């Protein structure tokens, strides 16, 4: 499960998207923001969360890299 904390000082957060590179894996529109990624493919993944507010402003989190290895 991926989680993100997002807030907007002059409005509201309308959604938080969870990405692997440029691919949107899922989104959440209510806090606490979270997404459960199932059947994650083997390999290296570059994860971010992208928050959008009610005025269309977008902020992207820092990158978190993970490596998924095959089951033994």
N, C-alpha and C positions, 0 to 999 in steps of 0.2 A: 504494500500500500504506500502510495506517495501522498504526502501532505504538504500544504503550503499555508502560510499566514499572509493575509493581504488586508490592507485598510486604505481608506481614502479620506483625507482630511477635509475636503470640500465637497463631498458627495458620497456615492456608494460604489462598492465593487459589484459589477454585474455578473462577472464570471471569472473563473480561473481555469485555464487550459493547461494540461500536462502533456509535454512533448518529448519525443525521442528524436533529436535532431530537428528536422522541420516537420515531422509527422505528428499530428495531433492524436494522442492516445485516448483522451477523454477530457471531460470538463465537469466542473461543479459550479453551481450558481448560488450556493448557500454556505455560509461558514458553519463549522470548520470545513475548509476546502480539502478534499481528498479524492483519490482515485485508486482503485485496486486493479493492477495490471496482471492479468492471468496469462498463462502459457507464454511466458517471456522467451523469445528466441535466444539461442546460444549466441554469444558474441559480445562485443563492446557496445555500450549504449551511452549516449550523451543526453542527459535528462535536464529539462528546465520546466519551470512553471511560468505562465504568462497571465498576468492579471489585467483586466479591462474594466474601466470605470464607466459611470453613467454618461460621461461626456466623450467617451471614445478614446481616452488616453490609455496607453498600454505600457506596462513595465514588465520586463522579463528578469527572472531570477538569475543568480549565478548558476553556472553549469555544475552538475554532479555526474561524474562518469562511473559506470558500473560495468563489470564483466561477469557474464553468466557462462558457467562452464557446463559441459554435458554431465548428466547423471552417470554415476558409476554403477 
